[in-house]
């Protein structure tokens, strides 16, 4: 339904400047001059973000009416690289020559979409028509403020669903009947959650009710050629989840839980909520309560200094979310000295294995637009207790190198995860104990002084061939042992150059 009773809201002069600045394309000006019957509309997220004053728009979406497909393609070809995405529905990927952005512009003819009723995000019969009114094109979109269009020629906003009203009120509302919109494409329900988290908006009551009712359908399957397949691929589910998580980690999990998405998509996380912890070590609450505090902790200035970034990266966020995934698996009650205690022995190893299974199940590494190196996340989970269980000044330097200067894995992320974990732990209700972690930070800082670019430690002064030649040895385990001993001396600062390295190995008892 449209908001016919709502008084129209006009764009401010500032909003108009923002939207025109965001879409000041030379090809559009030339097109309107050469083809006066044509109209160009900025639609979808491009219009929405410009009206909101957001300057981080990466994707541009334009609809052009009153112009045949062949003429449109020919015109675009004069001003950049153009690729036809769908011959039957008139969508072009266009990258203007000299553009200062990487993603191509989506340029399309107005079109109607007829859902096939399966809930699949690609299950639409799409028909383009250059003479179709822009309002008809907007009616097929998901949410009201994505169903607005800015008319470049006439400098006015086309808003048949009162999207700007919902935008001002910070409301997420489906276009028309929400049950119909979500039945057309079940993944739209996860998009609603993503926008709610990303923008801090509320999902309108009727829209939210339909999401809660239909969300179990996100796991529906169908049979094609005698084979079962998911209607909503896990790759799409994972992409929506990871985009949402990257925007606001803790808020994502809270909203997923509130709406019921955790139970449906991530039952493993629900088990974390039901997993109680001993108050003498974790007065903050159950495993999920602890995890939410850790996710919030990723904004801590000390963590951001470690990773040298304005916000945590996706691998660190995902590792923090799942770092205690093994606790519900390993939770046991033991009797020690006549008293019962709750323990989670080897939950780091169990959690890493459980994450690998979860990541494979929902295809976390295959989500489009959100590449995630799941093996790196698994490594972080497996080793997240290293700063709790060890003294850095009693560890071998080569061991510290293995964990914190590893070219394949991020030692900075490991330190950041350890700190987030510690900051979310309140033994007996007291503040987090960071003494041992601070010792690690101090030790790693000392080692970084000899590192190349503070990331990679200097190469060994002698390689295996040089050692064999100097000591007249044949290949074998003994050479590897000498390499390890020499590396330890080098990283401890006792061997500083090749001459000192040769002197050291000559005096080894071989």
Beta strands, then each sheet from edge to edge (+ up, - down):
strand 1: 39-43
strand 2: 61-65
strand 3: 80-86
strand 4: 91-96
strand 5: 105-108
strand 6: 111-115
strand 7: 124-128
strand 8: 149-151
strand 9: 156-158
strand 10: 171-172
strand 11: 202-203
strand 12: 221-224
strand 13: 227-230
strand 14: 332-336
strand 15: 339-343
strand 16: 451-452
strand 17: 456-457
sheet 1: 3+ 4- 5+ 2+ 1- 8+ 9-
sheet 2: 6+ 7-
sheet 3: 10+ 11+
sheet 4: 12+ 13-
sheet 5: 14+ 15-
sheet 6: 16+ 17-
end
